[in-house]
Amino acid sequence: MVVSGTGSRVELFAAIRRDARVEDLSIRELARRHGVHRRTVRQALASADPPRRKTPQRVAPKLGPYVEAIDAMLVADLDAPRKQRHTARRVHSRLLDEHEAVVSYSTVRDYVHRRRPEIAVEHGKVAAVAMIPQDHAPGVEAEVDFGEVWVVLDGVKTKCHLFVYRLSHSGAALHRVYPTCGQEAFLEGHIDAFETFGGIPTGHIRYDNLTSAVSQVLFGSGRRRTENPRWVLFRSHYGFDPFYCQVGIEGAHEKGGVEGEVGRFRRTWLTPMPEVKNLDELNEKIVGWEARDLHRRIEGRLHTVGHDLAVEQPFLNSLPADRFDPGLVLNPRVDRSSLVTVRMVKYSVPARLIGRRVRVSLQASRVKVFDGGRLVADHPRRIARTGSVVDLDHYLEVLAFKPGALPGSTALAQARAAGVFTTAHEDFWIASRRVNGDAGGTRQLIDVLLLHRSHRAADVIAGIRAALSVGAVTAEVVAVETRRHAATVAGGANNGRHLVAHGVDGEQQAGRPERVVSLTMRRLLDPTAVIAGLPPDTRPLPDLAIYDRQLLSQATGTDHPTAADPGGPS
């Protein structure tokens, strides 16, 4: 066997793993059957992912300008007499005569052989197929499909995609709504289904010819397909076989169970359009709806879906030890704004990574950014085709040197919209700028925001409110109050107890230390007030008259008594 290209090696490894799994063949027998070295067999059994090779790209650039002309000839053949239709040789001759094309006959022949059946399907020239009822053994088969669904996301009507995985015997199904029907959502839906039902069908899973799995339909070769290499790797990892339905509407009846399930679930639970903040919220609701669906009974069956599922689950194959990463791996460069571009949408990363390449795992609903093996950013995937998703925390170190950039920044606007930048932060910022000035007050706010990296948001907000209640507008006071609130919560005490002013006796009796008090603000606002249980400050204000006399003596050249020598010169 001659193997070339990464895709072919993936298929070879998948075939070796399947033969070893199904027939329990030895390494020597597997090597003989597939015409490879025993070392290759051991590599296949150790990992479904073969060593990477560069795949030669084969294109036919000379045929490109004449594709429309060839398609027009084949379309005309659909209504022409059977014995007066274009052969590949006649198409080649017409290209030479009418278009003066410089293209080989073999190139035209291969294109006509592939394109003729496609054009027939595209124009509805297909025969009707009778439907035959089927009986599915437990744990053997499943069906997968995507359906469109409209959702009101945060007040905006949005088109999304409903992934449905249905076990053929029990009729139990998993449903997930994703912003895309790309391969990352396709794989993630499978993994969720396998883990939810606790196993994998022992036979096969039925599919349309989705581009997430099929790169090319090989017409005239039965159900053979050129599969996407990553899809081959995925199904080899989980150990199941695909069954591809016929192309077009004629193939819908071959997976009628999941076709009907898409419509049933959409009519039952997604009508009217669900109104949610995000898709995570919607999928959480779907889990509850699926649990209720287990009590329904499919027409013509004796037992409920949940009963049949309990019967089917023991027949499923077990899951592999390692979980497959469904994310599409990208390696963009971080621009000067500390953003990476993923599918025309920009996502923020920590500013220290500017100018470097990072690894992005593009998943169905999340975008995860890694610096080496360390996760540095985790964003919800934006559904819109353009725009940005920015985290204020990624810019704090830069804003400490450029505090004037904070008020109009996109990061601050998105933090406010998401509710991360709360009214407590706003109140602290206003009070801090009033006391420390715009630049100094903003730097104090940034130091407070940095506390979120090591403390819970609720503790930091409680610390902010405690500091504001005593007129302290410094990050140090907020940090102390944040740690105090966290310790109180951890100790099982009443939340926020230290935020309320108590008398000194009450604090001492309770055995709690007194809270932080700004003595400077206390003396300026009301020197005689009792704050936080402290006694009144009866000390007189300092008398500066003697220093005024000393300044006057320096200006006039006369001698006056000083604080060190009250009697003056002798």
Helices and strands as residue ranges (DSSP letters): H 6-23, H 27-34, H 38-46, G 64-66, H 67-77, G 82-84, H 88-98, H 105-122, E 141-153, E 156-167, E 173-178, H 183-197, E 204-207, E 214-217, E 225-227, H 229-238, E 241-244, G 249-255, H 256-269, E 275-276, H 279-293, H 305-312, G 313-315, E 328-330, E 339-342, E 345-348, G 351-353, E 359-362, E 366-371, E 374-380, E 388-389, G 392-395, H 396-401, G 403-405, H 410-418, H 423-450, G 451-453, H 457-469, H 475-490, G 497-499, H 504-510, H 519-525, H 545-556
